[in-house]
Amino acid sequence: MWLNHRPLRTLDLYATGKTLLLYRTFLDHPTYDSYWRSIDFVPDDFARITIPSLAFTGWFDGTMYGTIWHFQEARSYAPRSDAQFLIIGPYTHGNAPDGGYDYRTGEPMTMVGDLPVAENALLPGLNMTHEFFEWCLKDGRRLEWKPTRIYITGSNQWMTRSIFPPPEAHEQSLFLTSEGHANSLKGDGRLQWDAPNIAATDSYLYDPTKPVISNINNKSIILPIDINSYLDRNDILVYTTEPLNKSITVVGDIVVELVISSTARDTDFVIELMDVMTDGRSIKLGSKAAGQLRTRYRNGFNQEIFMSPNRTYLVRIDLHAIGHTFLPQHRIRLAIMSSFFPWISVNPNTGASIAFDVQSPIIANQTIYHAPHQKSRIRMMLIDDPRFDE
């Protein structure tokens, strides 16, 4: 099994029987060095983009983050900033360019993961692309589109705006709290709108030889699926709101700030955000398999900075953007763990080279702090009374 193969740099040969040059090149550059700078886009690159662009993506498209970032940078720096268009639907990577239709069969999507897709979510993607090219390539009629068109899951409605995130979105936090036993679905972890007024901690043991396995009934974990089946572990912390008394619409980046400590010099923290349905299902949200931080990179990728065991640190984990309404009587849930195999390579907690480490894995004690002076929280972009398209 891949879990037991070390070092990570030769996993390509073990798994495929071939040496994969690109895979090894990435591992050979573990910090943001001249290699990454040579292939990274910077404002000067966007300033040289003189053509319009039309970008389709989806809330469950693994490349959504890059698509949104490219749109935002082009809007900021490209000479044709007024000719950049972004469409975000409840789509996957495969059907986003076709507006939710299967590019092979033309059939409309009816489900995405475990969520039904409303008919109004579908767009005539091919016709829209044709209209775009008629304007750009044949001097046709200029498009009278707003720069962004965003579908909000949960509400199942579209909103068009001039920028992303929408200008009316404002930041609000949900704070983590507990009685000290937030472990698993049976724990006492809570999310609340007010900062905690008492100090508490939650801890778990992370054993790299027994990671959380991301495979759930052979469903793609980047889709909005029910993940209750793997939350009932004592090495996962779970925090949940009370049933909501009104709708909460979130449009924009989700950032989780945690005050943490570990007995390891280097370890991982992994997060999942969920909408808990009235029937109890925990539907995962976001375009990534999970949000992740390898703590040696907690201050960025310019250099690896290892932790001092048992010292507290404030860390930030970016889940990227969502566009979702949590309906009344639903609950918001956050899970925290330290592994998500095989989507994320297991961190052996040794602090050695990611590519070449062959040392025996170390069990780490992980602690999350929540107190008036040590706030662990979810930072979200909320829209009050959202205006949807007619």
N, C-alpha and C positions, 0 to 999 in steps of 0.2 A: 504494500500500500504506500502511496506517495507520502503519507504522514510521517513514516519512519525513515524516509530517504534523506541523507545528508551527504555532502553539503548541498545547499539549494542551487548552487551554480551548475551542478551536473544533473539537475532534475530533468532538463530537456532530453538528455541522452537516455536517462532511465525511463521516461514516459513515452518517448516517441521513437527511440532508436537513432535519433539524429542530433547533431549539434546545431543549435539555433543561434546564429550569430547575433541577431537583434536582441534576443533574450539575454544573452551573456553581456552584450554591450551595456544594456540598461543596468544590470547588476554591478558592472565594473565602474559605474559612476553613481555612487550612493548619495552624493550631495550635489547641490546645484553649482556645477563647475562649468568650465569653458565648453564642454560638450553640450550640456543642456542650453547654455546661453546661445550657442551657435544655431540652434534649431527652434528657439523660442520666439514667439511673436512679441514685438514691442510696439509702442505707439508709432514710431517712424514707419514700420511695416504697414500699419493700417492707413497711415497718411498717403501711402502710394496706391491704395485701392480706389480706383476711379470709376468703378462700375457699380450698378445697383446689385442688390442681392435679395433673394427670397429664401428664407430658411424655415423648413418644417421640422419640428421636433415634438417630443411627447414627454409627459410626466414620468413615463416608465421606459424611456429611451436612455440607455447607458451613456450616450454621448451628449445628453441634454446640456450638461454644465458647459461644455466647450462651445456648443451652439449659442447659448445665451451670452456667454462671455464675448464671443466673436461679434455678435450683434451689438452689444453695448460698446465695445471698443470701436467698431466701425461708425456707430452713431456719434462717438466722441471725436474721432480723428479723421475719418475718411472725407475727402472733398464732397462726395455725394452722400452726405449723412442723411439727407432727406429721402434717399432712395433705398433705405435698408428696411426690410420687413421680416417680422418674426411671428410665427404661428406655433402655439403650444397647445396640443390637444391631449386627450387621454390615451395617447398612442404609445406604441413600442417603436423600436428602431426600424423594424421591417416595414411597418405600415404607415409611418408618419408622413413620408412624401406623397402618399396617395390619399391622405386625409382620413385614414382609418379603414381603407379598403385593402384587401389582399392584392398585392401587385401581381401575383401569379394567376389568380382566379377571378379577381374583381369582386369577390364576395365581401360584404361589409362585416366588420368585427361586431360581435354581439356581447362578448365578454373580454375583459382584460384581467387576467389572473382570476380572482374570485369575485370581481365586481362586474355587474351588468353594465353595458355601454348603451346609453340612450341614443335614439336615432338622431337627435339634434347634434350629437357630437361629430357626426360624419361631415366631411367637406369634400367638394369635388376637386381633389388635389391636382389631378392631371389637367383639368380645365383651367384651374387657377395658374398652374405653371405655364400652360399654353398662352394664356392672356398676358402673363408677365413677359414671356419671350416676344410676343407680338409687339409689346411696347418697347422693349430693350433692343431687339434685333431688327425690327421692321418699321420703326418710327410710328407705331400704333398709338392709340389713345393712352394717355398717361393714367396710371392706376389711381383711383380715388380711395385708396385703402388707408386706414390708420396704421401706424408703424407696427403695433403689436395687437394680436388677437389671441386671447387666452381663454381656455376652457377650464372652468372650476369644477372639479369632481366634488361629489357630495351635493352641491347645489345643482349640478348638471346644467350649467348655463355658461354662455360666452360673455366676455367683456372685452371691449376694444379700448386701447389707451395709446397715448403718445410715447410712453416710455415703459420700460420694465426695470424694477417692479413698479406697479401703479403709483402715481404721486401721492395718493391718499393713504397708502399703507404706512403704518406707524409701528414702532417696536413695542412689544410688551413681553413680559417674562412670566414663565411658570416656574415655581421654585420647588426643589426636591426637599422632602422631609420624611421622617419615619420615627418609629419608636426604637430604631436600632436593629430591625430585622426585616429588611426589604428583600430578602432572598426569595426568589421564585414567585410564581403566581400566588402562592399562599402567604406571602410576606405582608408587611404592614407599610410598604412604601407608598407615599402619596405625592401628588402634584397639586400645588395650590397657588392662587394668584398673589397672595401676600407672602412676603419674606418670612422665613421661620424666626420665631422669637426664643427658641430653645436650641441648644447645641446637641447634635447627635451625629453618629457615624454609622455607616453600613460597611461590612467587610465580607470578602469571599476569598477562597483559595483558588488560584488559577494554576492548574496542572497542564503543562503543554502536551503531555502524552494523552490527555483526555479532553480534546477540544470540543467546542460546540460544533456540530455538523450542520451545514447549511442546506443540505438536500432535504426537501419536504415533498414526499410523494411525487418525485420527479418533476415538480413544477419549478419554473424559473424564479429564482429568488429576487430578481430585479422587478418582478411584477407585484401588484398589490394582492398578496395572498395571506391567508390566515396562518400566523406563525405561533399559535398557542402551543403546538405540540413540542416545541423545544424551549419554551420559557419556564417549564416546571423543573428547573435545576437550581441547586443551591449556589452554583457559581455564576448565576445571573441575578442581577438586582432589577426589580420591577417597580416602577412608580406610576400611579394612575390617579386621575382626577375623580371627583364625584361625578355622577351623571350631570351633564350640562343642562342648564335651564334655558339656554338660548343658543342660537347658531353662532359658531365662531369661524370666520373666514380668514384663512391664512394664505397670503400670496407673497412669496419672496423667500429669501434664504433662511434656513433653520441653522442656528448655531447653538451647540450645547456647551456650556461652560461648567467644568467640574473642578472642585478642589479635591485633589487626590494625593495619596501616598502609596508607596509600594516597598516591599522588602527587596525588590530587584533594582538593578541599575538601569535596566531598559526593559520595557514591557509594552503591551498593547492595551488600549481601551477601545471598545467597539460599541456602537449605539444603534438602536432601532427605534423609530417613531411609528406609532400605530393609532388607528382609529378603532376603538372598541365598539362594536355594533351592539344593538339592544339584545341580540341573541348570544352575546358573549364572545364572538369571534374577534380576534385581534388582527386587523388588516394593516399590513405593512405599507408605509408610504415612502415615496422618494424614488429617484431614478437610479440609485446605487444599491448594490446588494446590502450595504451597511455603511454607516459612517465609521471611520477608523482613525486613530492616532497611534503611531509608534513613538513612544515618549522621547526617544533620542532626537526627534524632529519637532518637539513641542514649540521651539522658538523659530521654526522655519527650516528649510532644506539647505541653507547655506553651510551649515556645519552640524555635526552630531554632538550633542551635549547630553551626557549621561546624568542620571539622577543620583542624589545621595539617598541611600535606603532610609525609609521611614520619615523623610522630610516631606512637608506638604508643598504642593505646586498647584497653581491655577492653570488649567489646560483648556484649549478650545478645540472642539470637533465640529467640522462643517458637514452638514448633511445635504448641502446645496438647496435648490429651490423646490418648493411645492406650491400647488395652487389647489386648495382643498377647503371645503366647508365641513366642519364637525357639527352634525345636526343635534338638535335637542335630544336629551336622554342618551346620547352617545358619550363616550369618555375618551380622553386623550391619555396615551400610555407611552412611557419611555422605558426601554430595557438597556442595561449596561452589562457588558461581558468583556472578556479579554481574548476571545478567539472566534473565528467564523470560517472554519475549514470546509472545503478547499478554496473558497473564494479569496480568503486572505491567508497567506502563508503563516504557519504557526510561529509565534515568537518564542524561542526557547528560554528567554529571560536571562541569558548569559552576558549580554552586552558585547558579544564578539561580532565579527564581521557578518553581515547578513548573508553575503554570498558564500563565504568559506567556513562558517562555523560548524564544527563537528563535536563540540563539547556536549556533555550530558545535560539535558534540560533541567531547569531549576523550578521548583514549585514556589510561587510568589503569593504573598498575602496582600490583597488589594483593598484599599479603604477609600470610601467616598465620604466627604465631610459636608454637612449642611448646618449652618449656624448663622446668627446675625452678622458675624464678622467673616464668615466663610461660606458665601452663598454659592451653591450649585444650582444651575437653572437652565431652562430652555429659552433662548431668545428667538422670538417669532415676529414676523411682520403681519399685523392684523389690519383688516379693513372693516370699519364699522359701517353697517347699513350699506353694503356694496351695491353699486349701480350696475345692473346687467343689461345686455343688449335686448332690445325688444324682439 
